[in-house]
């Protein structure tokens, strides 16, 4: 059965070329690679690691994991920290 929105921990994995590997300043948004959305951090990390390893020879390519649940429900995060 489905989970309540508060229990959903969606994570987005994407990558693209950055102007400086020390930053998240992506060069070309039209060529971003959306890997997928995952129901938990473990699966997202596995996808991130696989794509990061595929592009290890390209220092300008960077993949990241975004915690979508934190963006979708910022008030839940704030109240949990109190």
mmCIF file of the C-alpha atoms, coordinates in Angstrom:
data_MODEL
# 
_entry.id   MODEL 
# 
loop_
_atom_site.group_PDB 
_atom_site.id 
_atom_site.type_symbol 
_atom_site.label_atom_id 
_atom_site.label_alt_id 
_atom_site.label_comp_id 
_atom_site.label_asym_id 
_atom_site.label_entity_id 
_atom_site.label_seq_id 
_atom_site.pdbx_PDB_ins_code 
_atom_site.Cartn_x 
_atom_site.Cartn_y 
_atom_site.Cartn_z 
_atom_site.occupancy 
_atom_site.B_iso_or_equiv 
_atom_site.pdbx_formal_charge 
_atom_site.auth_seq_id 
_atom_site.auth_comp_id 
_atom_site.auth_asym_id 
_atom_site.auth_atom_id 
_atom_site.pdbx_PDB_model_num 
ATOM 1  C CA . UNK A 1 1  ? 0.000  0.000  0.000   1.00 0.00 ? 1  UNK A CA 1 
ATOM 2  C CA . UNK A 1 2  ? 1.194  3.561  -0.619  1.00 0.00 ? 2  UNK A CA 1 
ATOM 3  C CA . UNK A 1 3  ? 2.866  5.646  2.034   1.00 0.00 ? 3  UNK A CA 1 
ATOM 4  C CA . UNK A 1 4  ? 1.741  9.029  3.312   1.00 0.00 ? 4  UNK A CA 1 
ATOM 5  C CA . UNK A 1 5  ? 3.516  12.038 1.810   1.00 0.00 ? 5  UNK A CA 1 
ATOM 6  C CA . UNK A 1 6  ? 5.340  12.702 5.075   1.00 0.00 ? 6  UNK A CA 1 
ATOM 7  C CA . UNK A 1 7  ? 6.889  9.235  4.906   1.00 0.00 ? 7  UNK A CA 1 
ATOM 8  C CA . UNK A 1 8  ? 8.038  9.565  1.297   1.00 0.00 ? 8  UNK A CA 1 
ATOM 9  C CA . UNK A 1 9  ? 11.766 10.174 0.993   1.00 0.00 ? 9  UNK A CA 1 
ATOM 10 C CA . UNK A 1 10 ? 12.136 10.807 -2.739  1.00 0.00 ? 10 UNK A CA 1 
ATOM 11 C CA . UNK A 1 11 ? 15.610 11.532 -4.114  1.00 0.00 ? 11 UNK A CA 1 
ATOM 12 C CA . UNK A 1 12 ? 16.533 12.880 -7.558  1.00 0.00 ? 12 UNK A CA 1 
ATOM 13 C CA . UNK A 1 13 ? 19.820 11.897 -9.208  1.00 0.00 ? 13 UNK A CA 1 
ATOM 14 C CA . UNK A 1 14 ? 21.118 14.001 -12.090 1.00 0.00 ? 14 UNK A CA 1 
ATOM 15 C CA . UNK A 1 15 ? 24.356 15.142 -13.626 1.00 0.00 ? 15 UNK A CA 1 
ATOM 16 C CA . UNK A 1 16 ? 25.955 17.426 -16.137 1.00 0.00 ? 16 UNK A CA 1 
ATOM 17 C CA . UNK A 1 17 ? 29.045 19.402 -16.994 1.00 0.00 ? 17 UNK A CA 1 
ATOM 18 C CA . UNK A 1 18 ? 30.140 22.003 -14.461 1.00 0.00 ? 18 UNK A CA 1 
ATOM 19 C CA . UNK A 1 19 ? 32.314 25.057 -15.046 1.00 0.00 ? 19 UNK A CA 1 
ATOM 20 C CA . UNK A 1 20 ? 34.393 24.206 -11.965 1.00 0.00 ? 20 UNK A CA 1 
ATOM 21 C CA . UNK A 1 21 ? 34.448 20.699 -10.408 1.00 0.00 ? 21 UNK A CA 1 
ATOM 22 C CA . UNK A 1 22 ? 34.485 22.272 -6.933  1.00 0.00 ? 22 UNK A CA 1 
ATOM 23 C CA . UNK A 1 23 ? 31.060 23.837 -7.513  1.00 0.00 ? 23 UNK A CA 1 
ATOM 24 C CA . UNK A 1 24 ? 27.563 23.001 -8.684  1.00 0.00 ? 24 UNK A CA 1 
ATOM 25 C CA . UNK A 1 25 ? 27.639 25.609 -11.469 1.00 0.00 ? 25 UNK A CA 1 
ATOM 26 C CA . UNK A 1 26 ? 26.273 23.527 -14.326 1.00 0.00 ? 26 UNK A CA 1 
ATOM 27 C CA . UNK A 1 27 ? 27.217 24.768 -17.805 1.00 0.00 ? 27 UNK A CA 1 
ATOM 28 C CA . UNK A 1 28 ? 24.413 23.607 -20.074 1.00 0.00 ? 28 UNK A CA 1 
ATOM 29 C CA . UNK A 1 29 ? 20.998 22.825 -18.651 1.00 0.00 ? 29 UNK A CA 1 
ATOM 30 C CA . UNK A 1 30 ? 19.764 21.469 -21.980 1.00 0.00 ? 30 UNK A CA 1 
ATOM 31 C CA . UNK A 1 31 ? 22.284 18.619 -21.760 1.00 0.00 ? 31 UNK A CA 1 
ATOM 32 C CA . UNK A 1 32 ? 21.616 17.652 -18.132 1.00 0.00 ? 32 UNK A CA 1 
ATOM 33 C CA . UNK A 1 33 ? 21.303 13.912 -17.582 1.00 0.00 ? 33 UNK A CA 1 
ATOM 34 C CA . UNK A 1 34 ? 18.337 13.036 -15.373 1.00 0.00 ? 34 UNK A CA 1 
ATOM 35 C CA . UNK A 1 35 ? 19.147 9.589  -14.000 1.00 0.00 ? 35 UNK A CA 1 
ATOM 36 C CA . UNK A 1 36 ? 15.910 9.152  -12.062 1.00 0.00 ? 36 UNK A CA 1 
ATOM 37 C CA . UNK A 1 37 ? 13.882 9.561  -8.897  1.00 0.00 ? 37 UNK A CA 1 
ATOM 38 C CA . UNK A 1 38 ? 14.359 7.010  -6.133  1.00 0.00 ? 38 UNK A CA 1 
ATOM 39 C CA . UNK A 1 39 ? 12.275 6.139  -3.047  1.00 0.00 ? 39 UNK A CA 1 
ATOM 40 C CA . UNK A 1 40 ? 15.189 6.150  -0.605  1.00 0.00 ? 40 UNK A CA 1 
ATOM 41 C CA . UNK A 1 41 ? 18.730 7.431  -0.242  1.00 0.00 ? 41 UNK A CA 1 
ATOM 42 C CA . UNK A 1 42 ? 20.329 4.003  -0.580  1.00 0.00 ? 42 UNK A CA 1 
ATOM 43 C CA . UNK A 1 43 ? 18.926 3.447  -4.086  1.00 0.00 ? 43 UNK A CA 1 
ATOM 44 C CA . UNK A 1 44 ? 19.714 7.026  -5.086  1.00 0.00 ? 44 UNK A CA 1 
ATOM 45 C CA . UNK A 1 45 ? 23.288 6.665  -3.866  1.00 0.00 ? 45 UNK A CA 1 
ATOM 46 C CA . UNK A 1 46 ? 23.679 3.437  -5.827  1.00 0.00 ? 46 UNK A CA 1 
ATOM 47 C CA . UNK A 1 47 ? 22.516 5.169  -9.035  1.00 0.00 ? 47 UNK A CA 1 
ATOM 48 C CA . UNK A 1 48 ? 24.693 8.222  -8.303  1.00 0.00 ? 48 UNK A CA 1 
ATOM 49 C CA . UNK A 1 49 ? 27.754 6.053  -7.701  1.00 0.00 ? 49 UNK A CA 1 
ATOM 50 C CA . UNK A 1 50 ? 27.218 4.068  -10.909 1.00 0.00 ? 50 UNK A CA 1 
ATOM 51 C CA . UNK A 1 51 ? 26.986 7.188  -13.078 1.00 0.00 ? 51 UNK A CA 1 
ATOM 52 C CA . UNK A 1 52 ? 29.790 9.017  -11.269 1.00 0.00 ? 52 UNK A CA 1 
ATOM 53 C CA . UNK A 1 53 ? 32.067 6.019  -11.852 1.00 0.00 ? 53 UNK A CA 1 
ATOM 54 C CA . UNK A 1 54 ? 31.119 5.881  -15.557 1.00 0.00 ? 54 UNK A CA 1 
ATOM 55 C CA . UNK A 1 55 ? 32.274 9.486  -15.974 1.00 0.00 ? 55 UNK A CA 1 
ATOM 56 C CA . UNK A 1 56 ? 35.292 9.430  -13.640 1.00 0.00 ? 56 UNK A CA 1 
ATOM 57 C CA . UNK A 1 57 ? 37.673 10.356 -16.480 1.00 0.00 ? 57 UNK A CA 1 
ATOM 58 C CA . UNK A 1 58 ? 35.733 13.561 -17.230 1.00 0.00 ? 58 UNK A CA 1 
ATOM 59 C CA . UNK A 1 59 ? 36.610 16.037 -14.460 1.00 0.00 ? 59 UNK A CA 1 
ATOM 60 C CA . UNK A 1 60 ? 33.951 18.443 -15.730 1.00 0.00 ? 60 UNK A CA 1 
ATOM 61 C CA . UNK A 1 61 ? 31.103 15.954 -15.270 1.00 0.00 ? 61 UNK A CA 1 
ATOM 62 C CA . UNK A 1 62 ? 29.344 15.889 -11.924 1.00 0.00 ? 62 UNK A CA 1 
ATOM 63 C CA . UNK A 1 63 ? 26.414 13.846 -10.599 1.00 0.00 ? 63 UNK A CA 1 
ATOM 64 C CA . UNK A 1 64 ? 24.432 14.777 -7.497  1.00 0.00 ? 64 UNK A CA 1 
ATOM 65 C CA . UNK A 1 65 ? 21.655 13.476 -5.254  1.00 0.00 ? 65 UNK A CA 1 
ATOM 66 C CA . UNK A 1 66 ? 18.905 15.951 -4.333  1.00 0.00 ? 66 UNK A CA 1 
ATOM 67 C CA . UNK A 1 67 ? 16.602 15.250 -1.386  1.00 0.00 ? 67 UNK A CA 1 
ATOM 68 C CA . UNK A 1 68 ? 13.255 16.046 -3.040  1.00 0.00 ? 68 UNK A CA 1 
ATOM 69 C CA . UNK A 1 69 ? 11.328 15.353 0.149   1.00 0.00 ? 69 UNK A CA 1 
ATOM 70 C CA . UNK A 1 70 ? 13.139 18.292 1.775   1.00 0.00 ? 70 UNK A CA 1 
ATOM 71 C CA . UNK A 1 71 ? 12.072 20.584 -1.060  1.00 0.00 ? 71 UNK A CA 1 
ATOM 72 C CA . UNK A 1 72 ? 8.483  19.332 -1.135  1.00 0.00 ? 72 UNK A CA 1 
ATOM 73 C CA . UNK A 1 73 ? 7.872  19.606 2.600   1.00 0.00 ? 73 UNK A CA 1 
ATOM 74 C CA . UNK A 1 74 ? 10.306 22.141 4.117   1.00 0.00 ? 74 UNK A CA 1 
ATOM 75 C CA . UNK A 1 75 ? 8.007  22.736 7.116   1.00 0.00 ? 75 UNK A CA 1 
ATOM 76 C CA . UNK A 1 76 ? 8.284  19.078 8.113   1.00 0.00 ? 76 UNK A CA 1 
ATOM 77 C CA . UNK A 1 77 ? 12.070 19.404 8.213   1.00 0.00 ? 77 UNK A CA 1 
ATOM 78 C CA . UNK A 1 78 ? 11.915 22.638 10.225  1.00 0.00 ? 78 UNK A CA 1 
ATOM 79 C CA . UNK A 1 79 ? 9.536  21.174 12.810  1.00 0.00 ? 79 UNK A CA 1 
ATOM 80 C CA . UNK A 1 80 ? 11.644 18.018 13.139  1.00 0.00 ? 80 UNK A CA 1 
ATOM 81 C CA . UNK A 1 81 ? 14.709 20.103 14.026  1.00 0.00 ? 81 UNK A CA 1 
ATOM 82 C CA . UNK A 1 82 ? 12.920 21.855 16.922  1.00 0.00 ? 82 UNK A CA 1 
# 
